[in-house]
Amino acid sequence: MSWDFETDPDFQRELDWVNEFVATQVEPLEFVLGDPYDKSDRVAEATVQPLREQVKQRGLWACHLGPELGGAGFGQLKLALLNECLGRALWAPSVFGCQAPDSGNAEILARFGSPEQKARFLRPLLDGEITSCYSMTEVHAGADPTLFVTSAKRSVDGWVIDGEKWFSTNARYAAFFIVMAVSNPEVSPYAGMSMFIVPAETPGVSIVRNSGVGTEPEDEGSHGYVRFDHVRVPDECLLGDEGAAFAIAQTRLGGGRIHHAMRTVGLVRSAFDMMCERAVSRHIRGGRLGDLQMTQERVADSWIQMEQFRLLVLRTAWLIDKYNDYRKVRKDIAAVKVAMPVVLHDVVQRAMHLHGALGISNEMPFSTMMVSAEIMALADGPTEVHKVTVARQILREYEPIDGAWPSAHLPTRREAALAALSRTLDHAAAEH
Ligand SMILES: Cc1cc2nc3c(=O)[nH]c(=O)nc-3n(C[C@H](O)[C@H](O)[C@H](O)COP(=O)(O)OP(=O)(O)OC[C@H]3O[C@@H](n4cnc5c(N)ncnc54)[C@H](O)[C@@H]3O)c2cc1C
């Protein structure tokens, strides 16, 4: 019997160190440095490198990866607890070498890449020297990848890629793109799309604009509208097998979704802490805001939602460790993905509201967090699609009944119980 909610003391010591390190050394960085993915920012790199060294010395670098790739490889459950601490600070994932989308890209390079691809692209990515980009969504098609039209045609010396991708995060900073393209239009899209590694400097790759989210200034965002115009790449740039793009995408997105959720637990917690601090600090009508029952309801509802979500994330992480196969945990990951934007939105909205005008001002982080909640409902697939996955997987576990009456139909059950027990009941009645 094992059903244990304790963190082992050795690892708790590591988490205590991480919490202290993030709060004192990493959180301040977002107020003085630019984008964590901009490796050309020499001041930022020089400032952050000593922190990365401390993380490496502590054995906490790139913990999502196994030891053969330089990570601690201590599994998803411990990673979940670690990522909770990292979700509170913008720079923390980059300081700990597990930032999305690089972490997911590293995962598929590690799993499907050739030795040459690993040496050229994976190694510097793991060392935090470069940034990568995952280029799948197109302007006219996102949630339904079977509609993608970006093509990869065979040429004498490799492949020629043509098409446009949209919302390719960090395209502007990326050293390479992982591009999903139709390599065989004659077969089903599930067998006719392939993944290609395209170095950013390849002729024909251009960024039409850098879209932002929320109120970010136009063309200064991180999500590239990218054009691939007759981009020639050699055979060695094919990632995995030809036609294997869907399988590779599932591997990547499965990990990506749960890692986002782990960090979101930390983000929700920070909004919750702000709410509670406000509740005990702000005075109103002769008492504290937290003495009003409607405030208490907000605090209680938020805590319950947060704890439910956290337990779902931890249990899903535990299941991934148990099966070591994302396909066996699809329902659970999809459920986490559905729950994530709701809990983030609800807790942030309540915290924001309790801060009054200050809450919606640009002097508090709530507006950005609200946009993050909507991002979580879209990035890596919209909520609706994941709800369908959850429901389909659940319904597979049920058998249809014969006839019109449900198996819980009371008269039918009574009749069956009487038939099964009639002799016993008759016997008991005769004796008493
Ligand atoms: C911040 C951010 C970062 C991103 N980063 C990347 C990246 O790095 N690389 C990349 O390739 N993509 C990225 N994306 C794109 C993301 O994967 C897509 O936004 C997502 O797949 C949805 O596609 P779409 O935006 O085209 O919406 P659509 O496909 O147009 O869907 C719009 C809406 O239609 C509804 N809908 C769609 N399908 C269904 C369905 N089957 N059932 C019911 N309703 C449905 C939903 O309400 C959905 O929100 C990012 C997105 C965001 C917001």
The ligand as an ORCA input file, in Angstrom:
! r2SCAN-3c Opt
* xyz 0 1
  C       1.034     32.218    -26.598
  C       0.930     31.170    -27.676
  C       2.080     30.525    -28.089
  C       2.022     29.585    -29.114
  N       3.186     28.986    -29.540
  C       3.155     28.171    -30.614
  C       4.377     27.623    -31.130
  O       5.460     27.853    -30.602
  N       4.321     26.866    -32.242
  C       3.143     26.583    -32.872
  O       3.166     25.861    -33.855
  N       1.957     27.090    -32.402
  C       1.944     27.875    -31.300
  N       0.768     28.418    -30.826
  C      -0.470     28.169    -31.548
  C      -1.422     27.223    -30.843
  O      -0.947     25.917    -30.892
  C      -2.792     27.435    -31.531
  O      -3.253     28.711    -31.155
  C      -3.804     26.375    -31.168
  O      -3.466     25.113    -31.678
  C      -5.192     26.765    -31.714
  O      -5.122     27.049    -33.082
  P      -5.712     28.435    -33.645
  O      -5.153     29.563    -32.864
  O      -5.506     28.462    -35.118
  O      -7.250     28.374    -33.319
  P      -8.398     27.616    -34.168
  O      -7.915     26.299    -34.643
  O      -8.884     28.612    -35.190
  O      -9.456     27.457    -33.050
  C     -10.177     28.602    -32.566
  C     -11.256     28.156    -31.620
  O     -12.160     27.280    -32.290
  C     -12.666     26.312    -31.383
  N     -12.301     24.974    -31.851
  C     -11.246     24.591    -32.609
  N     -11.253     23.265    -32.808
  C     -12.320     22.775    -32.154
  C     -12.884     21.469    -31.969
  N     -12.302     20.385    -32.502
  N     -14.013     21.359    -31.212
  C     -14.619     22.454    -30.670
  N     -14.138     23.697    -30.813
  C     -13.008     23.871    -31.539
  C     -12.014     26.617    -30.037
  O     -12.855     27.448    -29.283
  C     -10.756     27.339    -30.424
  O     -10.252     28.159    -29.392
  C       0.773     29.301    -29.746
  C      -0.383     29.941    -29.308
  C      -0.323     30.865    -28.276
  C      -1.588     31.562    -27.857
*
